[in-house]
Amino acid sequence: MPVNPIGSHRPTTSDHGSLYSPLSASAAAELEALLVHHQVLFFEKQPLTPAQQRAFAASFGPLHVHPVYPNVPDFPEIMVLDTGPHNPTDNDVWHTDVTFVEAPPAIVALSAKKVPPSGGDTLWSSAFAAYEALSEPLRRLLEPLKAVHDFTRSFPEWRHNAPGVYERWLEARAKNPVRVHPVVRTHPVNGRKALFVNENFTAHILGLSPKESDGILRILFEHVTRPEFTVRWNWKPDDLALWDNRSTQHYAVNDYLPHSRLMHRATVLGDRPV
């Protein structure tokens, strides 16, 4: 059956006002409509300060503060992804951000501050296209199912047991118990159905034996990576990617060592998946 692959739209700032200041309500609504349709948007040559990135992202709603990752001093909503030989990446797995909370983020804005001379691309996959490409019997099987999403699956205790770090991890674990989300969610804006399980946080499917759950999740985790569902972005300094976290997964390619990569992320809170 035909599928609709993920978009790769590059709107110009002149279409929607400057990204250096908060968007008007009408501009934010127009940009979000584009985002829902294309799923990921790319803006080039946007040297945003942390204050400007925070203000831009906040045009779409309240912002999330990550419980584990570091942030920019005085800007807790701006998460820092500083990876390289000093701090190997843990994002080289297909995932949807922060599905371990009750209402996972709706929108993510990622700004490239330092990029390696080669490599370090990010790929996005359309969870709409992945769902629509499944056979009808498998879609019928999945639609009533719910799955457990677990913070510790991506943030295990052994990785955060250093003094000072461990205390923060304990607090984060206490504030983020396991959550249950539908395996197939309905997008709150356009009503399309999307796969909503990811390798970083989805632990098991409720009501199934461990063997059954592992087998189905393995099929879905592999299925979402099919190239025809994806778009790939080669970062340049000051690029900004804006994506719909409700309908995508993404993967940070870990191919740039011994060089480093520095990104700033702002994450807009969403609603409870249904």
Beta strands, then each sheet from edge to edge (+ up, - down):
strand 1: 40-43
strand 2: 71-72
strand 3: 75-83
strand 4: 107-114
strand 5: 122-126
strand 6: 146-149
strand 7: 179-182
strand 8: 184-186
strand 9: 193-195
strand 10: 202-205
strand 11: 230-233
strand 12: 240-244
strand 13: 248-252
strand 14: 261-268
sheet 1: 1+ 12- 4+ 14- 3+ 2-
sheet 2: 11+ 5- 13+
sheet 3: 7+ 6- 10+
sheet 4: 8+ 9-
end
